[in-house]
Structure formats: structure tokens, C-alpha cells
Amino acid sequence: MATACGPGEDGDDSPSAPHDIVVNLGGEVAVLDDLNATPRVVGPRPAGAENADAYRLASPRQLASGELIGIRDGGVVAIEPRKPGKAVLLGQAGAWFPAADGKQLWAVTEEPADTACNGLDLPQSVSTRYTVTLYETSGRPSRTTLKAACGLRPVADTSQGLLALRTTGDTTGGGTGVRAVTDIVLLNTRADTATATVATNASVAAAAGNHVIWRDDTCDKGHCTHIYNIKERKNASAPSCKGGDTVGVGTLDPSGRWYASALRTNSLAILDLNENTCREQEFDLPAAGSSDLEQTFGTAWSGPNLLLLDQRSGALTSVNAPHNTTDKRAEPLPVVNQAQIWSASTD
């Protein structure tokens, strides 16, 4: 398996550039020995799938231990990136997130609230009751399954327990439906009671290491992004950037130190959460404030390097977070539909 770890994670050393980069180009999986290498196809496009992506994963992410995990056909799977046609089905799931140890994962399944929460007085937007199951990547049966209380949706794992969104009410959305009003809470070991409230009227953007990135749902301008420190149990505004405020949802590296997001000025921001600083890069981002980072780019962290694959042009760029430098592939990759970066190594 490729590994997401490597030297320089504390920002003091100069890590090697990402290599053995595995990309799904939109129906064809290839390996790049380095950023500028010729793609070596390891997953050819299946016959009859010229306009489809048979390999596509929902929420693809490389665990700190190196395994590639994602959702395919209603199940959470572990895949050897260089053998994309072979997948280990771990269990049924509509979503997943890494366990706090970086080696296991939680799979999320749903039941209709009409039956699972029958008789309870709940906000209209609570349509599902969630169950989370802890899996090893080997495919061994899980021994840990938690049924969250109605109105609680687990979204991440931390050193202090599962993190969840707790629906507290409804608000009118842009259409005819309603949108849930949620608090961010930490759960007890049974996932049926909140032990601490991280934020109210808020949503989770990312969580890893000692940090939770969250956005104030009542905020429409200015500093809407906040950082919660799991160990200290304290909130703070995200580091300030000269180019404006972060927008949308970005991506947090597995160590929980580096958070990358778009700025209102169309630049790319790399936030150092340990040092409370912002480093900026000029980047071909969408119109200011229009979308999340991963709606335009396939992204993946390789140690402290952020890889971004532009789904519009096929441009592949590596951004080194500690040194605020970029390395761009000379020739774009032949992407079709929505491309993905599956994994990479830095050692």
C-alpha cells in the first residue's frame, strides 16, 4: 500500500516530493512515478464504459496507515490502488470517516426516522436515524456497532470521542423544504448522549488530529470559519489571511495541522493550525465564494504536501504546506468527467 506519512510532518524538515501518485482520470486508473511521469495505466477503461466511470468512489480517502477507502455501490470498500478492480467489501454504508487511530474506519448506515424514531417529537428535518460500525481494513467482522440517538448524526472521530451534528430545529431553506439547524457535539461511548457542545448553529467542515474545522451557519460574510481544539476544548477564529476570508469547505491533512481552502479573492489558503498563520497561493479557483474546494479539484494529502488535480483542465499541482511552494506538472493529465486522486507516497 502507498503511505500518506513521511518526514517533515512537523514542518521542520524538507520532505521528498510526492511519488507513486494514483489517479482515477474518470474511468481509467493510472500511476505516476512522480509528478511529471508518464501515466502508467493499471485500471483500463472497461469495454462499453466509454462514457462512465466504473472505478469511481464516493468520498475516497487514504488512511494514515496507507489504505484507500471509499464508498461504491452502497458499500464501504478497501482498495489496493494499483489493483483498482479488486476491492474488499467491509460493509454496507452510505458514508464513512476515519477512526481516530488512522488505521480503522467508521461506516455509517441509515434507517428511516418514521420507523426508527416512531413516537418521538423531532424536528421535521430529522428523516434518518444513523448507525456507525467500526471496521478494520482487512474485512474482519466488526465487533463495535453504535446506534446513535435520533437527531444525532456522527460525522468524525476524535481522541475525545465521536463528533456529531445534533439537529435542534428547522429553518426555511431557499426552496419549499426545510433545513436542519444543528449544533456540533461530542458523544459518549454509546453515541446516545452529548458530553460537550463544540458550537451551536454550525456545521463541520473537517476534523483530524486535535482540530475540528467548523463554519457558523448564521454567518454570510467575514470570519465564518472557526477552529475547535479537541485537547484544550476551546474555540478560536481561523487564522487571518491577507487575501480575505476562507469560503466553502476545504481539506484538512490527516495530522490535523494543515487546512487548505479557497479565499474570497480566488486564492488558495493553507492554514497552519499549530502556528495560527495563513499562507496564500495564487490559484485558478472558481468565482469567489461559489463552491467547495473539492467541487473543482481532486485533492489528496501526501504528508504535508497537498495534491490538487483540476477536473476542468487536468492540471496537477503539489503544494508544500510548510514551505509554501508549488510544483506543477508540465503537461496536463487527460481527465474525463470528474477525476480523483486516490493516493500518493512521501518518504
N, C-alpha and C positions, 0 to 999 in steps of 0.2 A: 504494500500500500504506500501511496505517497504520504508525506507527512507535512502538516501545517506548521510544525515547530522548527526552530533553528536559532542560531546565535543572534545576538543583537536585540532580543525582545525587550531588554531594559533600556534600549535606546543609546547605550554607551559604545557598542561595537558596531562595525560595519558589516552587516550580513551579506552573504552572497546573493546574487540576483536570483529571482525565481527561475526554476527549470522544471523539466518534466511536467509541463503545463497541459492539462487535459481539458479540451473544449468540445462542447456539442455545438456544431455550426448550424444547427437547425435541421437535424435529421441525419447527420454524419458526424461521428466522433473521431477526433484526431488528437495526437500527442505532439507537442512542440518540445524538442530537447532544450531549447532556450527561447527567449523572446523573438528572435529573428530566424529561427529554424524553419525549414520547410515542414508543413504539417504532415505527419505520418498517420494515415487513416487506420484506426483499429476497430472502428464500427462502421462498415459501409452502409450506404443508404439501401434499405431493403427494397427488393423489386416490388413495383406497384405502389411505392410510398414516395413518389417524386414530390408531391405537394404536402406531405405530412411529416411529422417528427415522431418516429416510433420510439426514440430514446428519451424524449423529454421527461423531465422530472419537475414536480412542483416542490418548491422550497428546497432546492439542492444545497447541501452544505457539507463541508468536510469537518469531521470532528477533530479535536486536538490530537487524538490518537491516530488520525490519518484516514479513517474510513469515510467513504462518501455515502451520505444518507439522503433520501428524498421520498416523495410520495408519487406512486404510479398506480393507476387503475384501482384506486381506493385502498391501497395498502402502503405501509412504510417499508422500504426496501434498503438493503445494504448492497453496494455495488463495487466491484473491482473496476476502477476507471478504465483500465486497459483491456478489460473484457466486458464491454457495456451490455452485451446480450445476456450476460449471466447475472442474475440478481437473487439475493437471499430475501425472501419474504419474511419479515419479522412479525407482522400482524396487521389487521385491518386498522385504517386510520384515515382521518380527513386532514390531519395536521400533525406536526411533531416539533419538538425542540430538544436541544442537547441537555443531558443531565449535568449537574454542577461539576462532576468529576471529569468531564470532557471525554469520557470513554463509553458511556451508556447514553440512552436517549429515552424520552417520554413520548409515547404515541397517544394521540387524542382522538377519541371517538365520541359520537353524539347520539342522543336519544331525543325524540320529540318531547317538549315540555308538557304538551297536552296530556300525555300518559305518565311520563316520568315524574312530573311535578303536580299531578292531579290534586286539586283541593287547596293548593297554596295560593295566596294572594300575591301575585308577582306583577311587575311592570309588563306591559304589552310586548315590549321588545325582547323579553326572555322567551325565546322559542325553542331552546335546546338545553338539555342537561348534559354536562360533559363528564367523561371518564378518562383518566390518564393511566397508562400502563408503562412500567419501566422495563426496557429491553436491553439485553446485551446484543452486540452486533453479530454474534456468532449464530443467532437464530434459536438459541436455547429458550424454552418456555419461560415466561416471566412469572415471578412469584409475588410481584407487587402491583396491585391494581387499586386505584383510589377513585371513588365516585364523588365528584365534587358536589357540594350543596347547590341546589337550584339558584341560579343567579350569579354563580361564580364560574369564571372561565379561566383555567390555568393557561399561562402563556409563556412561562420561563421558569428555570430552576436556578436557585441561588444557594450560597452557603448558609443562608438563614431560612431556607425552605422554599416551597413553590410560590411563584409570583402569579397573581390572578387579577383579572378585571371583575369588579363587583358591580352589577347593574343596580343603580339606586332609583332610577326613574326613566321617563321617556321625554324626548323633546321632538318637536316637529321638524322634519327634515326639509330638503328642498322640494320633494315631491309630495305625494299623498300619504306616505308612510311615516313611521316614527323612527327616531334614532335613540339608541340607548345612551343614557347618562351613566358614566362609570367612574368608580374610584379604583385606584391601584392598591392592592393589599398583599401582604404576606400571609400564607396559610399555615395552619398547624399540620402535624404529621398525618392527619386523616383527611385533609383537604376539605373539611366541612365548616371551619371557623377561621375568621381572620384574626391574626395575632398582632398585626400592626398595619396602619394605613400609611402608604407611601405618598399618595397625592389624591386629591378629590377633583372631580370633573376633568379627568385626564385619560390619556391613552399611552400605551407602551410603544416606543419606537424600537428599542433593543435592550438586551440585558446580557451581560457576561462579566466574569470576574467579580469585582466589588462594585460594579456600577450598573445602574438602571437609567436608560435614557427615556425621558417621557415628555409628552407635549401637553400643554394646557389647552383643553378643548374649548375654553371660553376666550382664547386669545386669537386675534386675527392679524396682529402686526406687532413689531417689536420683539422682545425676547420671549418667545413661546416655548423654547426648548430648555429643559432642566435636567439636572443630574442628581440622582439619589445615590449616596454612598452606603452600601449594604452594611459594612463593618461599623461605620460611625452612626448609621441611621440618621443621616442629615441630608437635606436638600440644598441645592445651590443652582443658580442660573448657569447655563452653559457658558464656556469661555467666550469672550467677545472677539469678533472678527472685524477688521478694518473694512472689509467689503460688504458688511451688512449682517443680517441675521440668517441663521440656518432655516431651511424650509423643507417640508416633506419629511420623509423617513429615510435615514441614511443607513450605514452599515457599521457595526462595532466589531473589532477584531476579537478573536477568542480569549485573549488575555484580559480584555475589558479596559485596555488603556487608550486605544486609538479609535476615534469615531469620525467617519467620513460622511459628509453631507453636502448638498448644494446650498449655495447662498442666494439671496435675493438678487445679487448682481451677476448671476450666472457663473460665478467662480466655484471652484471646489474647495471646501474647507476640510482640513484634518485637525481635529481637536485632540490635544493631549490632555487627558483627564487627570493624569497624575500631576502634571505641572500647571494645569489650568491655563493653557495657551492655545492659540489658533494659528495654524499655518495655512496659507492660501495658495492655490494654483489656478492660473488661467486655464479654462477648460471649455470644450464645446458642449455646454449644457443646454437643456431646453429653456424656453421662455421662463423668466424669473417667477418662482413660486408656483410653477404649473404641475409638478409631478414629483414622485419619489425617485431617488437615485436609480433604483433597480428597475424602474419602468423604461429607462433608456439604456442602461448598461447591464451586461452580465458582470457580476462582481465576485471576487473571492479574495480572502486574505491569505498570504503566504508569509508566515512570521509577521514582521512589521511592514511588509510590502502589500499594497493594495493593487490588485489587478482589475482593470476595467476594460471590458470588451464592448465597444459601441455597436449596438444592434442595428444602427442605421447605416454605418459605413464599413464595419469590420475592423476599425482601428483598435489596436490592442496597446494599452499603456500600463506600465508599472510605476506606481508612486511609492517612494520610500518615505514612510512617515517620520522617522527620527531626523532624517537629513533634509526633508522637504525637496527631494529631487525627483525627476521623472525620466523614464526611459521608454521611448515609443518605438514600436515595431515599424521597420522601414516600409513594409508592404502590408496593406490591409488583408484580413482573412476573408475568405469567400462565404460570408454568412448568408443564411436563408431564414426567413421568418424571424423568430426570436432565438438568438444564440445564448449559450450558457457557458460559464467557466465552472468546471467541476472540481478540479483540484490542482495543486502545484506543490513543489518542494522548495525549501530553502535550507541548505545545510553547508 
